[in-house]
Amino acid sequence: LESMQKMTEEHTDQMEEEINLLFNFAQGAANVWDVHEVGLAKLEKELQEHLENSRHRHDQSIQEKEANLDI
């Protein structure tokens, strides 16, 4: 019985170590994901601003052309 208890404790210690390693790995992956997500959000904002600026310039150009047609 004592031998079984010792084996169980050793197995528990080994499992705890493996769980900690897995947790550290998952935590690192989550950190990489967070950094990537922040970068994508920044890029999305920049692209949205560029799109809005392009749309504004295009709208102005169309309005100028329409005004010239009316003359």
C-alpha positions in Angstrom: 0.0 0.0 0.0 2.9 2.4 0.8 4.5 1.6 -2.5 1.3 2.4 -4.3 1.0 5.7 -2.4 4.5 6.7 -3.3 3.9 5.9 -7.0 0.7 7.9 -6.9 2.6 10.9 -5.4 5.3 10.6 -8.0 2.7 10.4 -10.8 0.9 13.4 -9.3 4.1 15.4 -9.2 4.9 14.5 -12.8 1.4 15.5 -13.9 1.6 18.8 -12.1 4.9 19.6 -13.8 3.5 18.7 -17.2 0.4 20.8 -16.6 2.5 23.7 -15.6 4.6 23.3 -18.8 1.3 23.1 -20.9 0.0 26.2 -19.1 3.2 28.2 -19.8 3.0 27.1 -23.5 -0.7 28.1 -23.8 0.0 31.4 -22.0 2.8 32.2 -24.4 0.6 31.4 -27.4 -2.2 33.6 -26.0 0.3 36.4 -25.6 1.4 36.1 -29.2 -2.3 36.0 -30.3 -3.0 39.2 -28.3 0.0 41.0 -29.9 -1.1 39.9 -33.3 -4.7 41.0 -32.7 -3.6 44.4 -31.6 -1.5 44.8 -34.7 -4.4 43.7 -36.9 -6.7 46.2 -35.2 -4.1 49.0 -35.8 -3.8 48.0 -39.5 -7.6 47.8 -39.8 -7.9 51.4 -38.5 -5.2 52.7 -40.8 -6.9 51.0 -43.8 -10.3 52.4 -42.8 -8.8 55.9 -42.6 -7.2 55.5 -46.0 -10.5 54.3 -47.5 -12.3 57.2 -46.0 -9.7 59.7 -47.4 -9.8 58.1 -50.8 -13.6 58.1 -50.8 -13.6 61.8 -49.8 -11.2 62.7 -52.6 -13.2 60.7 -55.1 -16.5 62.4 -54.0 -14.9 65.8 -54.4 -13.6 65.0 -57.8 -17.1 63.7 -58.9 -18.7 66.9 -57.5 -16.2 69.1 -59.4 -16.8 67.2 -62.7 -20.6 67.4 -62.2 -20.3 71.2 -61.6 -18.3 71.6 -64.8 -21.0 69.7 -66.7 -23.6 72.1 -65.5 -21.7 75.1 -66.8 
